[in-house]
Amino acid sequence: MLYYYNKNMRKHKIIGRIEEQEKLESCMNSDRAQLIVVYGRRRVGKTFLINEYFHNEFAFKLTGAHGKGKEVQLENFAFALGRKMQRKYTAPKNWNRAFEDLRDYLESLDESKKQVVFLDELPWLDNQKSEFLSAFEWFWNDWASTKDNLVFIVSGSATSWMDEKIANNKGGLFNRQTRKLFLKPFKLYEVEEYLISNNINWSRYDIVRCYMIMGGIPYYLSLLNNKLSLSQNIDSLFFSEGCELWDEFEHLYRTLFSNSENYIKVVEALSTKTGGMTRKEIVESTKLKNNGDLTKILDNLILSGFIRATNFYKKKKKDTMFQLCDYYTAFYMKYIKDNYGKDEHYWSNSTDTPARRTWEGLVFEQVCKDHVYAVKNKLGISGILSEESAWFVRADSKNGIEGAQIDLIIKRRDHVVTICEIKFSSGQYTITKEYDLNLRNKVEAFRIATKCNDSIQLVMLTTYGVKSNEYSSLIQNQVIMDDLFVKR
């Protein structure tokens, strides 16, 4: 039986995650003890990454059980350790005893070889009055940190807990972590690679539309059926009776956050305004108190990747807008919450409706924002320091300013402001006389309202490019859908 990591083991099946794999390899090549913290949104692939990278071969592995007390968690610990020792092992009475027994077991293994220990869903082990964290701190500081052949990996989906208690611990684990791996959803190129590996050969147009619903969440993508079209898959997974993802929303938030009702109130409010809300507007919509508890909710939602804080161009911090940026949550609020069970073919039947086209246009803006690195790469400005923001201005007749809104502005260190217009369409986008005037007014409103002295570059972000006509010369550069699939 293999109790330690063997670098000569077979190749793994990991899609993407290049940076994370390089960090893991660096830890394996280190000559000192490693404490690796892996965290990120539920369903993002943390457990898969670690299991696959190490081919599920660990000196010891334990997974926390959601909602279970200390007694059950320690019993599971006993089962796991007993299997490794190949004998019956009585559950310890507390976590100090458990870690002492784990130490005895690890010391019995070959110290000349790397030993990898994996504690998954760590927040679930640290339930009320369990004293798990203090026992783990003592175990690590007293013994584990001195073992040069030990690689200790802890992981959890409760990102706020992982960040506060482990990654940024101010107590016994302060500055004890050697590596932090925050797993983010796949980018478009990784989604494409993943789908191809599963014999799903969709057009990039369909991949982008899939991304608008599922984001880059590997678990959701794993449920796709290569025998069905995109629309058929969405009907099957979200709208059919007893479908795979009909109750995902409840599980998603209730397993990540205590007092999840207030978190849900915030994302429900944000789902009603794609442009986002200020803190004041969130308070008015949710009726939550504007205090430290709300700050914690917003911070935790940002940390977990469900919302983002967006600053407007040259606006103060108090004007920060909070936007819902989790694709699944936004899709659930828009289409599933009130439609489940009404029409099993809802998505197929609503194809190419005005409401659907409007929704796709709004979500494509978010897709582009999530791939700004690819936009900058296409524009040849990846190496130039820049800041991304949005901007709007209300009409001001006294100063000759028309109301306008810009969804993406890239302010560059080389004194160029790139204004990005984002449009989603099934073919080339045609600039009409009316839209040409709208663009010119928007640029002028921006210049006047912001007193911008920098050069302004107008760029179109579209699916298939801008159709050449008498108005297209206004556009100084273009980014098309294919450009968003570039690797980081």
C-alpha positions as CSV (number, residue, x, y, z in Angstrom):
1,M,0.0,0.0,0.0
2,L,1.3,3.5,-1.0
3,Y,1.4,5.8,2.0
4,Y,3.3,8.7,0.5
5,Y,3.5,10.8,-2.6
6,N,5.5,9.2,-5.5
7,K,6.5,11.7,-8.2
8,N,6.8,8.9,-10.7
9,M,3.1,8.2,-10.5
10,R,1.0,8.2,-13.8
11,K,-0.1,11.4,-15.4
12,H,-3.3,13.1,-14.2
13,K,-6.4,14.3,-16.0
14,I,-6.5,17.9,-14.8
15,I,-7.8,20.6,-17.2
16,G,-6.1,23.9,-16.7
17,R,-5.0,24.9,-13.2
18,I,-1.5,25.3,-14.5
19,E,-0.5,27.9,-11.8
20,E,-1.9,25.7,-9.0
21,Q,-0.1,22.6,-10.3
22,E,3.1,24.5,-10.4
23,K,2.6,25.6,-6.8
24,L,1.9,22.0,-5.7
25,E,5.0,20.8,-7.5
26,S,7.1,23.5,-5.8
27,C,5.8,22.3,-2.4
28,M,6.6,18.7,-3.3
29,N,10.2,19.7,-4.2
30,S,10.6,21.8,-1.0
31,D,12.9,20.5,1.7
32,R,10.7,21.8,4.6
33,A,7.3,21.1,5.9
34,Q,4.4,22.5,3.8
35,L,1.0,23.7,4.9
36,I,-1.1,24.3,1.8
37,V,-4.5,26.1,2.0
38,V,-6.9,25.4,-0.9
39,Y,-10.1,27.3,-1.0
40,G,-12.7,28.7,-3.4
41,R,-16.4,28.5,-4.3
42,R,-18.3,25.3,-3.9
43,R,-18.3,23.1,-7.0
44,V,-15.1,24.8,-8.4
45,G,-13.0,21.7,-8.3
46,K,-10.8,21.9,-5.2
47,T,-11.2,18.3,-4.1
48,F,-10.8,17.0,-7.7
49,L,-7.6,19.0,-8.1
50,I,-6.0,17.6,-5.0
51,N,-7.3,14.0,-5.5
52,E,-6.3,14.0,-9.2
53,Y,-2.9,15.6,-8.7
54,F,-1.9,13.1,-6.0
55,H,-3.9,10.3,-7.7
56,N,-5.9,9.9,-4.5
57,E,-2.8,8.4,-2.7
58,F,-2.3,10.0,0.7
59,A,-0.6,9.2,3.9
60,F,-3.9,10.2,5.5
61,K,-7.1,11.8,4.3
62,L,-10.2,13.0,6.1
63,T,-13.3,14.8,4.8
64,G,-15.5,16.8,7.1
65,A,-19.2,15.9,7.3
66,H,-21.7,18.9,6.8
67,G,-23.9,19.6,9.8
68,K,-22.5,16.9,12.0
69,G,-21.2,17.2,15.6
70,K,-17.8,16.5,17.1
71,E,-18.7,12.9,18.0
72,V,-19.5,12.0,14.4
73,Q,-16.5,13.8,13.0
74,L,-14.1,12.0,15.4
75,E,-15.8,8.7,14.5
76,N,-15.1,9.4,10.8
77,F,-11.5,10.2,11.8
78,A,-11.2,6.9,13.5
79,F,-12.6,5.0,10.4
80,A,-10.1,6.8,8.2
81,L,-7.1,6.3,10.4
82,G,-8.1,2.7,11.2
83,R,-8.1,1.9,7.4
84,K,-4.6,3.3,7.1
85,M,-3.3,1.3,10.1
86,Q,-5.2,-1.8,8.8
87,R,-6.7,-2.4,12.2
88,K,-9.7,-1.3,14.3
89,Y,-9.1,2.0,16.0
90,T,-11.4,3.4,18.7
91,A,-12.6,7.0,18.1
92,P,-10.7,9.5,20.3
93,K,-12.6,11.6,22.7
94,N,-11.2,14.9,21.5
95,W,-9.2,16.5,18.7
96,N,-6.0,16.8,20.7
97,R,-6.0,13.0,21.1
98,A,-6.9,12.5,17.5
99,F,-3.9,14.6,16.2
100,E,-1.6,12.9,18.7
101,D,-2.7,9.5,17.3
102,L,-2.2,10.9,13.7
103,R,1.3,11.9,14.7
104,D,2.1,8.5,16.0
105,Y,0.9,6.9,12.8
106,L,2.9,9.3,10.5
107,E,6.0,8.7,12.5
108,S,5.7,5.0,11.8
109,L,6.1,5.7,8.0
110,D,9.3,6.0,6.0
111,E,10.6,9.5,6.8
112,S,12.8,9.4,3.7
113,K,9.7,9.8,1.5
114,K,7.2,12.6,1.2
115,Q,4.0,12.1,3.2
116,V,0.9,14.0,2.0
117,V,-2.0,14.5,4.4
118,F,-5.3,15.9,3.1
119,L,-8.1,17.4,5.3
120,D,-11.0,18.3,3.1
121,E,-14.0,20.4,4.0
122,L,-12.1,21.7,7.0
123,P,-14.8,24.2,8.2
124,W,-17.2,21.3,8.7
125,L,-14.8,19.7,11.2
126,D,-14.6,22.9,13.3
127,N,-18.2,22.8,14.6
128,Q,-19.4,24.5,17.8
129,K,-17.4,23.7,20.9
130,S,-15.3,21.1,19.0
131,E,-12.0,22.9,19.7
132,F,-10.8,21.4,16.4
133,L,-8.9,24.6,15.3
134,S,-6.9,25.0,18.6
135,A,-5.9,21.3,18.5
136,F,-4.8,21.6,14.8
137,E,-2.8,24.7,15.7
138,W,-1.0,22.9,18.5
139,F,-0.4,19.8,16.3
140,W,1.1,21.9,13.5
141,N,3.3,24.2,15.6
142,D,4.5,21.5,18.0
143,W,5.3,18.8,15.6
144,A,4.1,18.8,12.0
145,S,5.9,22.1,11.1
146,T,9.2,20.4,12.0
147,K,8.8,17.4,9.6
148,D,10.6,18.3,6.4
149,N,8.9,15.4,4.5
150,L,5.4,16.4,5.4
151,V,3.0,18.1,3.0
152,F,-0.3,19.0,4.8
153,I,-3.2,20.2,2.7
154,V,-6.4,21.7,4.1
155,S,-9.3,22.6,1.9
156,G,-12.8,24.0,2.3
157,S,-15.7,25.6,0.4
158,A,-16.7,27.9,3.1
159,T,-14.3,30.5,1.7
160,S,-14.9,33.1,4.4
161,W,-14.1,30.6,7.2
162,M,-11.0,29.4,5.3
163,D,-9.8,33.0,4.8
164,E,-10.4,34.1,8.4
165,K,-9.4,31.0,10.3
166,I,-6.6,29.6,8.2
167,A,-5.3,31.8,5.3
168,N,-5.3,35.0,7.4
169,N,-5.3,33.5,10.9
170,K,-4.2,36.0,13.5
171,G,-3.6,33.3,16.2
172,G,-1.5,30.1,16.3
173,L,-1.4,29.7,12.5
174,F,-0.3,33.3,11.8
175,N,2.1,33.2,8.8
176,R,2.3,29.4,9.0
177,Q,0.9,28.7,5.6
178,T,3.5,28.0,2.9
179,R,1.1,28.2,-0.1
180,K,-2.4,29.5,-0.7
181,L,-4.4,28.1,-3.6
182,F,-7.5,30.1,-4.4
183,L,-9.4,28.2,-7.1
184,K,-11.4,30.4,-9.5
185,P,-13.9,29.3,-12.1
186,F,-12.6,28.2,-15.5
187,K,-12.0,30.9,-18.1
188,L,-13.5,30.3,-21.5
189,Y,-10.4,28.6,-23.0
190,E,-10.5,26.1,-20.1
191,V,-14.2,25.5,-20.6
192,E,-13.6,24.7,-24.2
193,E,-10.8,22.4,-23.3
194,Y,-12.9,20.7,-20.7
195,L,-15.9,20.2,-23.1
196,I,-13.6,18.8,-25.9
197,S,-12.2,16.3,-23.4
198,N,-15.8,15.1,-22.8
199,N,-16.5,14.8,-26.5
200,I,-18.7,18.0,-26.6
201,N,-17.7,19.9,-29.7
202,W,-19.8,23.0,-29.6
203,S,-19.2,26.3,-31.4
204,R,-17.6,29.0,-29.4
205,Y,-20.8,30.9,-29.7
206,D,-22.6,28.1,-27.8
207,I,-19.7,27.8,-25.3
208,V,-20.1,31.5,-24.5
209,R,-23.9,31.1,-24.1
210,C,-23.2,28.1,-21.8
211,Y,-20.8,30.2,-19.8
212,M,-23.5,32.8,-19.3
213,I,-25.5,30.2,-17.4
214,M,-22.9,28.0,-15.7
215,G,-19.9,30.2,-15.6
216,G,-16.7,28.2,-15.4
217,I,-17.8,25.9,-12.7
218,P,-16.5,22.4,-13.5
219,Y,-19.2,20.5,-11.6
220,Y,-22.0,22.1,-13.6
221,L,-20.0,21.4,-16.9
222,S,-19.6,17.8,-15.9
223,L,-23.4,17.3,-16.0
224,L,-23.6,18.2,-19.7
225,N,-24.7,15.5,-22.1
226,N,-22.7,15.3,-25.3
227,K,-25.7,13.8,-27.1
228,L,-27.8,16.9,-26.5
229,S,-27.7,20.5,-27.8
230,L,-27.0,23.4,-25.5
231,S,-30.7,24.2,-25.2
232,Q,-31.6,20.6,-24.6
233,N,-29.0,20.4,-21.9
234,I,-30.3,23.5,-20.1
235,D,-33.9,22.2,-20.2
236,S,-32.7,18.8,-18.8
237,L,-30.5,20.3,-16.0
238,F,-32.6,23.2,-14.9
239,F,-36.3,22.9,-16.0
240,S,-37.3,19.2,-16.2
241,E,-39.0,17.5,-13.3
242,G,-36.5,16.3,-10.7
243,C,-33.6,17.7,-12.7
244,E,-30.0,17.7,-11.4
245,L,-29.7,21.4,-10.5
246,W,-33.2,22.4,-9.4
247,D,-32.3,22.6,-5.7
248,E,-28.6,23.6,-6.2
249,F,-29.3,27.2,-5.1
250,E,-30.5,26.2,-1.6
251,H,-27.6,23.8,-1.1
252,L,-25.1,26.3,-2.4
253,Y,-25.8,29.1,0.1
254,R,-26.8,27.1,3.1
255,T,-23.7,24.9,3.1
256,L,-21.4,28.0,2.7
257,F,-22.8,30.6,5.1
258,S,-24.4,30.5,8.5
259,N,-27.5,32.7,8.6
260,S,-27.7,32.2,4.9
261,E,-31.1,33.9,4.7
262,N,-29.5,37.3,4.8
263,Y,-26.9,36.4,2.2
264,I,-29.7,35.2,-0.1
265,K,-31.6,38.5,0.5
266,V,-28.5,40.4,-0.8
267,V,-28.0,38.4,-3.9
268,E,-31.8,38.5,-4.6
269,A,-31.7,42.3,-4.4
270,L,-28.6,42.5,-6.7
271,S,-30.2,40.2,-9.2
272,T,-32.8,42.8,-9.9
273,K,-30.2,45.4,-11.1
274,T,-27.5,44.1,-13.5
275,G,-25.6,47.4,-13.1
276,G,-25.3,46.8,-9.4
277,M,-26.4,48.6,-6.3
278,T,-24.7,50.9,-3.8
279,R,-24.6,49.8,-0.1
280,K,-27.4,52.3,0.6
281,E,-29.6,50.8,-2.1
282,I,-28.9,47.3,-0.8
283,V,-30.1,48.3,2.7
284,E,-33.2,49.9,1.3
285,S,-34.0,46.8,-0.8
286,T,-33.3,44.1,1.8
287,K,-34.3,46.0,4.9
288,L,-31.0,44.7,6.5
289,K,-29.4,47.0,9.0
290,N,-26.5,49.1,7.8
291,N,-23.9,47.8,10.2
292,G,-20.9,45.5,10.6
293,D,-23.0,42.4,9.9
294,L,-23.8,43.8,6.5
295,T,-20.2,44.5,5.9
296,K,-19.3,40.9,6.8
297,I,-22.0,39.6,4.4
298,L,-20.7,41.7,1.5
299,D,-17.1,40.9,2.2
300,N,-17.9,37.1,2.4
301,L,-19.9,37.2,-0.8
302,I,-17.0,39.0,-2.6
303,L,-14.5,36.6,-1.2
304,S,-16.5,33.6,-2.3
305,G,-16.9,35.0,-5.8
306,F,-20.6,35.6,-5.8
307,I,-20.5,39.4,-6.0
308,R,-17.9,42.0,-7.0
309,A,-17.3,45.6,-5.9
310,T,-17.1,47.9,-8.8
311,N,-15.7,51.4,-8.6
312,F,-16.9,54.0,-11.1
313,Y,-14.5,56.1,-13.0
314,K,-13.1,58.9,-10.8
315,K,-15.8,58.2,-8.2
316,K,-15.2,58.0,-4.4
317,K,-15.3,54.8,-2.5
318,K,-18.7,55.6,-1.0
319,D,-20.0,55.3,-4.6
320,T,-18.9,51.7,-4.9
321,M,-21.4,49.5,-6.7
322,F,-21.9,45.8,-5.7
323,Q,-22.8,43.6,-8.6
324,L,-23.9,40.0,-8.7
325,C,-21.2,38.1,-10.7
326,D,-22.0,34.4,-10.1
327,Y,-23.5,33.3,-13.4
328,Y,-25.5,30.4,-11.9
329,T,-27.0,32.5,-9.1
330,A,-28.0,35.2,-11.6
331,F,-29.6,32.6,-14.0
332,Y,-31.4,31.0,-11.1
333,M,-32.9,34.3,-10.0
334,K,-33.8,35.3,-13.5
335,Y,-35.2,32.1,-14.9
336,I,-35.5,29.2,-12.5
337,K,-36.9,30.5,-9.3
338,D,-40.3,31.2,-10.6
339,N,-40.4,28.9,-13.6
340,Y,-39.4,25.5,-12.3
341,G,-41.9,22.8,-13.2
342,K,-44.0,25.1,-15.5
343,D,-42.4,24.1,-18.8
344,E,-39.8,21.3,-19.2
345,H,-38.7,22.8,-22.5
346,Y,-38.7,26.4,-21.4
347,W,-35.2,27.2,-22.6
348,S,-35.7,25.7,-26.1
349,N,-39.1,27.4,-26.4
350,S,-37.7,30.8,-25.5
351,T,-34.9,30.8,-28.1
352,D,-34.4,34.1,-29.9
353,T,-37.1,36.1,-28.1
354,P,-36.5,39.8,-27.5
355,A,-36.3,39.2,-23.7
356,R,-33.7,36.5,-24.3
357,R,-31.6,38.6,-26.6
358,T,-31.7,41.5,-24.0
359,W,-30.5,39.1,-21.3
360,E,-27.7,37.7,-23.4
361,G,-26.5,41.2,-24.2
362,L,-26.3,42.1,-20.5
363,V,-24.6,38.8,-19.5
364,F,-22.1,39.1,-22.4
365,E,-20.9,42.3,-20.8
366,Q,-20.0,40.4,-17.7
367,V,-18.3,37.7,-19.7
368,C,-16.1,40.4,-21.3
369,K,-15.3,41.9,-17.9
370,D,-14.3,38.5,-16.6
371,H,-11.9,38.2,-19.5
372,V,-10.3,41.7,-19.4
373,Y,-6.9,40.1,-19.6
374,A,-7.9,38.7,-23.0
375,V,-9.2,42.1,-24.1
376,K,-6.0,43.8,-23.2
377,N,-4.0,41.0,-24.9
378,K,-5.9,41.6,-28.2
379,L,-5.4,45.3,-27.9
380,G,-1.7,44.8,-27.3
381,I,-1.7,46.6,-23.9
382,S,-1.1,43.6,-21.6
383,G,2.2,45.1,-20.4
384,I,0.7,48.5,-19.7
385,L,-0.4,49.3,-16.2
386,S,-4.2,50.0,-16.2
387,E,-7.3,50.3,-14.1
388,E,-10.7,49.0,-15.2
389,S,-13.9,50.6,-14.2
390,A,-17.4,51.6,-15.4
391,W,-18.9,55.1,-15.7
392,F,-22.2,56.8,-16.0
393,V,-23.5,60.4,-16.0
394,R,-27.0,61.8,-15.7
395,A,-28.2,64.3,-18.3
396,D,-27.2,67.9,-17.5
397,S,-28.7,70.3,-20.0
398,K,-27.0,73.3,-18.3
399,N,-23.5,71.9,-19.1
400,G,-24.6,70.3,-22.4
401,I,-24.2,66.7,-21.2
402,E,-26.4,64.0,-22.4
403,G,-27.0,61.0,-20.1
404,A,-24.7,58.1,-20.8
405,Q,-23.3,54.9,-19.5
406,I,-20.1,53.0,-20.3
407,D,-19.8,49.4,-19.0
408,L,-16.0,49.0,-19.3
409,I,-13.3,51.6,-19.3
410,I,-9.6,50.8,-19.3
411,K,-7.6,53.8,-18.1
412,R,-4.0,53.2,-19.1
413,R,-0.7,54.5,-17.7
414,D,0.3,55.7,-21.2
415,H,-2.5,58.4,-21.0
416,V,-5.0,56.6,-23.1
417,V,-8.5,55.9,-22.0
418,T,-10.1,52.9,-23.8
419,I,-13.9,53.0,-23.9
420,C,-15.3,49.6,-24.6
421,E,-18.7,49.1,-26.2
422,I,-20.0,45.5,-25.7
423,K,-22.6,43.9,-28.0
424,F,-23.7,40.3,-28.3
425,S,-25.3,39.2,-31.6
426,S,-25.6,36.0,-33.7
427,G,-23.7,37.6,-36.6
428,Q,-21.6,40.7,-37.4
429,Y,-22.8,43.8,-35.6
430,T,-24.1,46.6,-37.7
431,I,-23.6,50.2,-36.6
432,T,-26.6,52.3,-37.7
433,K,-26.8,56.0,-38.2
434,E,-28.7,56.2,-34.9
435,Y,-26.1,54.1,-33.0
436,D,-23.3,56.1,-34.5
437,L,-24.7,59.3,-33.1
438,N,-25.3,57.6,-29.7
439,L,-21.6,56.6,-29.6
440,R,-20.4,60.0,-30.5
441,N,-22.6,61.6,-27.9
442,K,-21.4,59.1,-25.3
443,V,-17.7,59.8,-26.0
444,E,-18.3,63.6,-25.8
445,A,-20.4,63.3,-22.6
446,F,-17.5,61.3,-21.1
447,R,-14.9,63.9,-22.1
448,I,-16.9,66.8,-20.8
449,A,-18.2,65.2,-17.5
450,T,-14.8,63.7,-16.5
451,K,-12.7,66.6,-17.9
452,C,-10.6,64.0,-19.6
453,N,-7.4,65.3,-21.2
454,D,-6.1,61.8,-22.2
455,S,-6.5,60.3,-25.7
456,I,-9.8,58.4,-26.0
457,Q,-9.9,55.1,-27.9
458,L,-13.3,53.6,-28.9
459,V,-13.3,49.8,-29.0
460,M,-16.1,47.4,-29.9
461,L,-16.3,44.0,-28.1
462,T,-18.6,41.8,-30.2
463,T,-19.2,38.1,-31.1
464,Y,-18.3,38.2,-34.8
465,G,-17.0,41.7,-35.3
466,V,-18.4,45.0,-36.7
467,K,-19.8,45.0,-40.3
468,S,-18.0,47.4,-42.5
469,N,-20.2,50.4,-43.6
470,E,-20.1,54.2,-43.6
471,Y,-20.3,54.3,-39.8
472,S,-17.8,51.6,-38.8
473,S,-14.8,53.9,-39.2
474,L,-15.6,55.4,-35.8
475,I,-14.4,52.3,-34.2
476,Q,-10.6,52.4,-33.6
477,N,-10.1,48.7,-32.6
478,Q,-12.1,45.5,-32.2
479,V,-12.2,42.5,-30.0
480,I,-14.2,39.5,-31.1
481,M,-15.5,36.5,-29.2
482,D,-12.6,34.3,-30.4
483,D,-10.2,36.7,-28.7
484,L,-11.7,35.9,-25.3
485,F,-10.5,32.3,-25.6
486,V,-6.8,33.2,-25.3
487,K,-4.9,31.5,-22.5
488,R,-3.7,33.5,-19.6
